[in-house]
Structure formats: C-alpha cells, structure tokens
Amino acid sequence: MGVAVTLTNNGSEDIGLSGSRFRFYDTEGEEHSLRYASFSTSGPQVAPGEEAAALLYADVPANMELASVSYTDDVGTGGTEMTFPVG
C-alpha cells in the first residue's frame, strides 16, 4: 500500500526526512511500519520554508483499511508524533 504526503517546514531549522519517521495506522488502530519511502528532495534535509513530497509504502494485509499516517521528528515536531487522517 502506498500514500503520498507533502511536508512543509514551518520551523527555523532544517528537518531530516527518513522513512523511519513515518508510521501507517489502520482503522483498528494497529501500527504498520514503512518498508520504503521516496522523497522529492535531493538530500535528506528540508530547509525552513521549503516543502517536500514523500511517497510512502508499507506491506499490509490485503483487507487493511488505512486510517492515518504519522510523522515524528526531534526538530520538526519536537519529538511529538503528529498524526494525519488519510482519505
């Protein structure tokens, strides 16, 4: 399963992109780790005021219904998991 997201760095420091910072959650509340992520940036950093697109993929059961995607970053989110609904 795959999903596209866009991240905007509204902070004052660079934030790093990594597939390990994202999680999928299904409608039952179960977490699914990403298997692959592709980013629109040439490097792993998103500068302040810039945005980046990410294509995120996870191996999930065929009947799994995706409910949300989360992102956690020490700089970008202060280490707090930010969850966004999908759909």
C-alpha positions, -999 to 999 in steps of 0.1 A, spaced: 0 0 0 12 35 -8 3 70 1 17 105 -10 22 132 16 36 168 14 55 182 43 62 219 49 89 230 72 74 259 91 103 260 116 136 278 117 159 247 114 163 220 88 144 189 93 155 155 82 135 131 62 136 93 67 112 65 62 117 55 99 100 87 110 66 77 94 40 52 105 8 39 90 -23 32 112 -52 11 102 -89 16 112 -83 -8 141 -56 14 155 -28 -10 146 6 4 136 23 -6 103 60 3 97 70 16 63 91 -6 40 101 21 15 100 59 12 109 82 -17 113 119 -12 113 148 -37 144 164 -21 179 158 -34 192 154 2 176 143 35 170 178 47 141 202 42 151 238 48 129 263 67 100 275 45 105 246 20 82 217 13 89 181 2 67 154 -12 71 118 1 58 86 -14 54 61 15 49 24 11 41 -4 36 34 -42 34 0 -46 49 -27 -72 48 -49 -71 16 -80 -61 35 -64 -35 57 -80 0 56 -56 29 61 -68 55 86 -39 78 92 -2 85 87 21 99 114 54 117 114 78 122 142 110 143 142 130 158 170 133 192 153 101 194 131 77 181 157 97 184 189 97 146 192 59 145 193 41 122 169 19 141 146 -9 121 130 -29 130 99 -60 113 86 -59 97 51 -86 98 27 
